[in-house]
Amino acid sequence: MPGNPGSINQANVDLFKAKAKPASIEVVVVKDLKAALDYAIEVTEKTELGKLMPTTPGLSPPDDPNRKKTLAAPSISDEHFKLLSQKGEAKGFEMVRSKLRNHLAGIDVAFTVADLGISETATCVSENNSEDYRLATMICETHVLALPMNKLVKTSYEAEDFLIKAMDKDNNYTSFISGPSRTADIERVLTLGVHGPLYMHVALLEE
């Protein structure tokens, strides 16, 4: 069972960290969601500007020196998006919260929040029916995902109650994310970022 609010199983935290490394997931521990927002800003600042397709309506050519880095953060509260936007705009980022269909050529960084974590596979589980949320996790080059430590379980079997409740809802969409996109379809050579994000960061929240 997921931990109760305020209840953190350190063994699950340590296991998640250990399993994250071979899955190409960078893990950091932060105090709370506001600190995770700061981390998303830091990651965006360090991220190289993506080479988005110049044919997409509304987007500048990839070699346009005036093009801004794009940080998308759908499905977070108004308060937190306002805080993130203030910091992002101060850095010169383009902040996006909705209508991600207008950004299908790609976004540089997406920030989302997971509902559950499975430590044995370093998997982040999110239950969210928002199209913008789903697009953000698929078309970004770098995905920053916040995960409360007290939402970590050791095995997928312990996620059963959560999944039963989620699947009982109409039009349910539950995603399991265990690192950046990867494929070995071409000559069995492992390649990252083909079908989704090239990089993944998980900010484990102490609170």
C-alpha positions in Angstrom: 0.0 0.0 0.0 1.2 3.6 -0.7 2.4 5.3 2.4 0.2 7.6 4.4 0.9 11.4 4.3 4.1 12.0 6.2 5.1 8.3 6.1 8.3 7.7 4.1 9.8 4.3 3.7 13.5 4.9 3.3 14.1 1.4 1.9 11.8 2.2 -1.0 13.5 5.5 -1.6 16.9 3.9 -1.7 15.7 1.1 -4.0 14.1 3.6 -6.4 17.4 5.5 -6.6 19.3 2.3 -7.2 17.0 1.2 -10.0 16.8 4.7 -11.6 20.5 4.8 -12.5 20.5 1.9 -15.0 17.2 3.2 -16.5 18.9 6.6 -17.4 16.9 8.5 -14.8 18.5 11.3 -12.9 17.1 11.5 -9.4 17.3 14.4 -7.0 15.8 14.9 -3.5 14.0 18.2 -2.8 12.0 19.5 0.0 8.7 20.1 -1.6 6.8 20.9 -4.8 8.0 24.5 -4.9 11.6 23.2 -4.7 10.8 20.8 -7.6 9.6 23.8 -9.6 12.9 25.5 -9.0 14.6 22.4 -10.2 12.6 22.4 -13.4 13.7 25.9 -14.1 17.3 24.9 -13.4 17.0 21.9 -15.8 15.4 24.1 -18.5 18.2 26.7 -18.1 20.9 24.0 -18.7 19.0 22.3 -21.5 20.3 22.9 -25.0 17.7 24.6 -27.2 15.9 21.8 -29.2 15.9 21.7 -32.9 12.1 21.9 -33.5 10.6 21.5 -37.0 10.4 24.8 -38.8 7.2 23.8 -40.7 5.0 23.8 -37.6 2.6 26.7 -37.6 3.4 29.4 -35.1 7.0 28.2 -34.5 10.1 30.1 -35.5 12.8 28.2 -37.6 15.1 26.2 -35.4 18.1 28.5 -36.2 16.1 31.6 -35.2 18.3 33.3 -32.5 15.2 34.8 -31.0 13.4 31.5 -30.4 12.8 30.8 -26.7 13.1 27.6 -24.8 9.7 26.1 -24.0 8.7 24.8 -20.6 5.3 23.1 -20.4 3.6 22.4 -17.1 0.0 21.2 -17.6 -2.2 19.9 -14.7 -0.6 21.8 -11.9 -2.5 24.2 -9.7 -3.0 27.8 -10.7 -0.8 28.9 -7.8 2.1 26.7 -8.8 1.9 27.5 -12.5 1.9 31.2 -11.6 5.0 30.8 -9.5 6.7 28.7 -12.2 5.7 31.2 -14.9 7.2 34.1 -13.1 10.5 32.3 -12.7 10.5 30.9 -16.2 9.6 34.2 -17.9 12.3 36.0 -15.9 14.7 33.5 -17.6 13.2 34.2 -21.0 11.4 30.9 -21.4 8.1 30.4 -23.2 5.7 29.0 -20.6 2.9 26.6 -21.8 0.1 25.2 -19.8 -2.6 24.2 -22.4 -3.2 23.7 -26.1 -0.1 21.6 -26.5 -1.4 20.5 -29.9 0.0 23.7 -31.1 3.5 22.5 -30.1 3.5 19.0 -31.6 6.9 19.6 -33.2 8.2 19.3 -29.6 8.8 21.2 -26.4 12.1 21.5 -24.6 11.1 20.6 -21.1 7.9 19.3 -19.5 7.1 19.3 -15.8 4.5 16.9 -14.4 3.6 15.3 -11.0 3.3 11.6 -10.5 0.6 9.9 -8.3 2.6 6.8 -7.4 6.1 5.4 -7.7 7.2 1.7 -8.0 10.7 1.3 -6.6 11.7 -2.1 -7.9 11.5 -0.7 -11.5 12.0 3.0 -10.9 8.5 3.5 -12.4 6.4 6.7 -12.1 2.7 6.1 -12.4 0.3 9.0 -13.3 -3.4 8.9 -13.6 -4.5 11.9 -15.7 -7.1 12.2 -18.5 -5.9 15.5 -19.7 -4.7 15.5 -23.4 -2.2 18.3 -22.6 -0.7 16.2 -19.8 -0.3 13.2 -22.1 1.2 15.3 -24.9 3.6 17.0 -22.5 5.1 13.6 -21.4 5.5 12.4 -25.0 6.7 15.4 -27.1 9.1 16.9 -24.7 12.9 16.5 -25.1 13.4 16.5 -21.3 10.8 15.3 -18.7 11.0 16.5 -15.1 8.7 14.5 -12.9 7.9 15.3 -9.3 7.2 12.3 -7.0 6.3 12.5 -3.3 8.4 10.0 -1.3 5.4 8.8 0.6 3.8 7.7 -2.6 6.6 5.1 -3.2 5.7 1.4 -3.0 8.3 -1.4 -3.4 6.6 -3.7 -6.0 3.9 -3.4 -8.6 1.7 -5.7 -6.5 1.5 -3.0 -3.9 0.1 -0.6 -6.5 -3.0 -2.8 -7.0 -5.5 -0.8 -4.9 -4.4 2.4 -6.6 -4.8 0.9 -10.1 -8.2 -0.7 -9.3 -9.6 2.7 -8.3 -8.1 4.4 -11.3 -9.4 1.8 -13.8 -12.8 2.0 -12.3 -13.2 5.6 -13.6 -14.6 6.4 -17.0 -12.1 7.2 -19.8 -9.2 6.4 -17.5 -5.7 7.0 -18.7 -2.9 5.7 -16.5 0.7 5.9 -17.6 3.8 4.0 -16.4 7.0 5.8 -17.1 10.3 4.0 -16.4 12.9 6.3 -17.9 13.4 8.2 -21.2 12.1 6.7 -24.4 14.3 3.9 -25.8 14.2 1.4 -28.6 16.6 -1.2 -30.1 14.5 -1.9 -33.2 17.2 -0.8 -35.6 20.0 -3.4 -35.7 19.5 -4.0 -32.0 21.3 -0.7 -31.2 19.9 1.0 -28.1 18.7 4.5 -29.0 17.1 7.0 -26.6 14.5 9.6 -27.4 13.0 8.1 -30.5 9.4 7.8 -29.4 9.4 10.3 -26.5 11.7 12.2 -24.1 15.5 11.9 -24.5 16.1 12.7 -20.8 14.2 12.1 -17.6 14.6 13.7 -14.2 12.7 12.6 -11.0 12.5 15.0 -8.1 11.6 13.1 -5.0 9.7 15.3 -2.6 10.3 15.0 1.1 7.1 16.8 1.8 
